[in-house]
């Protein structure tokens, strides 16, 4: 069951990501990104991280991407133009992508021992409420980073308000 | 049923539950439309639909047949795939959230809960998430129609829904704090101790939260007095101006399905879900298992029905907001009020240990 879900939604995420790159209209790209977010949420859920899945859907697909689409609609952005690409992008892009691929495969291969042992999806039996676990972790051991992040977001909100205010 | 494995049985029963709930929800949608037309007519001192069938009861079926038979027009300049996707998205999202609603007491047959399709730990968040995805239906329909009225309507609507989602979500936090869970069953059972006295709206002291939820929910479903997205005197018909036949009908059904979902959530979170308002006083009268299963469903339906009637009553009574009034009401009044409610609730809960 879990393998089937992984194959379906992992594939969907990949297709969405590729579509995001190949579509020429910004709104189609934004919608492909929504598909990617939703498939990621399903993957999180199938791994037992239900709160993370819900947060992914509500925050990313439901709020941030809606604002993206909103802005694209407001600006009425047209189709993007295709160019041959800059030389710098080719020079940095391909080695960079290769480096990230190598780094990731190195991490996964070196931690191979731990990969198969963890009980993935064990929380799906509704035995453990993982919201309680996440919040206990956030408000005890991770309290300082949590509060610092919230202050950072508050600063961003204030900045947005200042920028959006009309000149008196 | 011995020749079926547990998994097959679960799959079969789930498919059956999905089919039954879907049919009942769609029938509910059709008859909510009739209820609205009848009630509005009574409020305005008219008869309402009364020609088709006794008391006009067959009107929804005839209306459905009519929209099926109408010509499905596709304007030339529309963005084809999105134009078709938008109504599907709107209706789909509106119907999916019913899947996590428990509409009866826990009744197990072969280990499968009869009165809920899926009991998930984060039921409430699932409903909120699906509601927030439903915005795309409106946003995309307006944009892909290539029509200025549609675009204006959908921009208004998107902004409105995104703003009121905050107040809506925050108004529910008090209830979640009280139940200490996001599981809808647990939230319902946290209010079932003394009947109506322990419902969140009365005994749970979430009355303020209920009114915030009420107003935010009206705005979320684009209903009067917040029906700006389809304000016909300003925007022709808003985001579904270019839609005809079944595609229009899908938007129409999505609106009413959303109303039903919102009423279900209000019932579950503030009105004690499927529990009786009299608590356990009359438990002795209905000892048989069948009655024990049926009565809670009746209570649930009655509560949802009452909430829908309130919806319609409000539509028949209140004038529409102006757009800036709508925004300042949401951001400057409902949002701070919801936050104050959270602070007071958590303070009281912390004091009581």
Interface residues (C-beta under 8 A of the other chain):
Chain A: X27 X31 X34 X38 X50 X51 X53 X54 X55 X57 X58 X61 X62 X63 X66 X67 X69 X70 X73 X74 X126 X129 X130 X131
Chain B: X82 X119 X120 X121 X122 X125 X126 X128 X129 X130 X131 X132 X133 X135 X136 X139 X140 X142 X143 X151 X154 X155 X158 X159 X162 X165 X181 X182
